[in-house]
Amino acid sequence: MGPWPGRVAVWGLYAAYYWRSDQGWCASKFASVSFDVSAGSYLRFMGQYSEPLAPLFAGLAGIADGQRVLDVGCGPGALTVELVSRVGAASVSAAEPSASFAAAVRERLPGVEVRHTAAERLPFADGTFDAALAQLVVHFMADPVQGLREMGRVTRPGGMVAACVWDHAGGRGPLAAFWSAVRQLDPVAEDESGLAGVREGHLASLFTQAGLDRAAVTTLTVRVRHASFDEWWERFTLGVGPAGAYVASLSPGHRTALREQCQRLLPLAGPVDITATAWAATSRTS
């Protein structure tokens, strides 16, 4: 089959840059982050996990009726839907850098104010919101510290800033089996364990750097059942995220080999049950 594609192929859509210290991977930055896929493809890829995560995350942030809230990096709207159910569409705003995702949320939730913008440049006045939340977004921000700083700026004093990211570094994210199979075949492949906030303690560190002190950190866990191995595998062929970019970069032979390696790690018959854990941090603004 020839050599495996290695790190360039993994980040073909992402242009990721890392630096390391004696403590391991440090803050990652993305020169450009592209989710050039349909909202439907993204929901098929990650929606089965992000949708059950949303009520846990919103509950942790204490979102309740009477608040005005902001969903930062809303994607196709998994968390936005949950926020609307708690406070009503008129009290929810959303920010999203992908034009296609922003359009999808406007269509799905017509009463929500959706701004096409990055987290690092939120177009809202200081202290506009009672809470600003970022679900599964910090690790894809071009500048996570600036993004969190902006979330703090637009939140009123005493309000809540909250973020969560999958525990990719600890092997507890929803893609752990996939990346384990990749590394067995392609040891030099870059997985998602070096992204911002995905290792223990790093999300709290980012909060501190952003001026959000005394962040409380916990974990949130969801359990998802895929009807079959084929259903589990199909979502990796949609070209979504680093995992989808990696699969898209493979030759047909390498793709078949990776699929077979995944089959060795997961049940071939019956459902595939995946447990996924996210780091979550919350902080009250001063």
Secondary structure, 3 states (H helix, E strand, C coil): CCCCCCHHHHCCCCCEECCEECCEECCCEECCCCCCCCHHHHHHHHHHHHHHHHHHHHHHCCCCCCCCEEEECCCCCHHHHHHHHHHCHHHEEEEECCHHHHHHHHHHCCCCEEEECCHHHCCCCCCCEEEEEEECCHHHCCCHHHHHHHHHHCEEEEEEEEEEEECCCCCCCCCHHHHHHHHHHCCCCCCCCCCCCCCCCHHHHHHHHCCCCCCEEEEEEEEEEECCHHHHHHHHHCCCHHHHHHHHHCCHHHHHHHHHHHHHHCCCCCCEEEEEEEEEEEEECC
